[in-house]
Amino acid sequence: MLDTSSVKNRGAFLGRLTSTIRNLAVNCYKSAGDSKTLDIGCGNGLFFAELQAQGDLLVGADLDIALLWEARDIFADNDTRDVQLTMANVGSLPFRD
């Protein structure tokens, strides 16, 4: 079960709509094994924490540094590994195509 004790804005991230969308995304995620997934606008990382993909490199990008710090706490609470976080703008991502 997902530990959400580090979620600061519970209404925004644990509401019915956001939880439903996150659950749909987790259920639709298909790993090719040793793949890379980029979540642009990852917020506090709940998608990756719930996903718990094994063997995949997960990269989260967001402009809000406070949410990225919160993501680190959530990942620690849920033993989420193989995730890299970066502060970035969707218009100028620090990644190659």
Beta strands, then each sheet from edge to edge (+ up, - down):
strand 1: 36-40
strand 2: 57-62
strand 3: 83-87
sheet 1: 1+ 2+ 3+
end
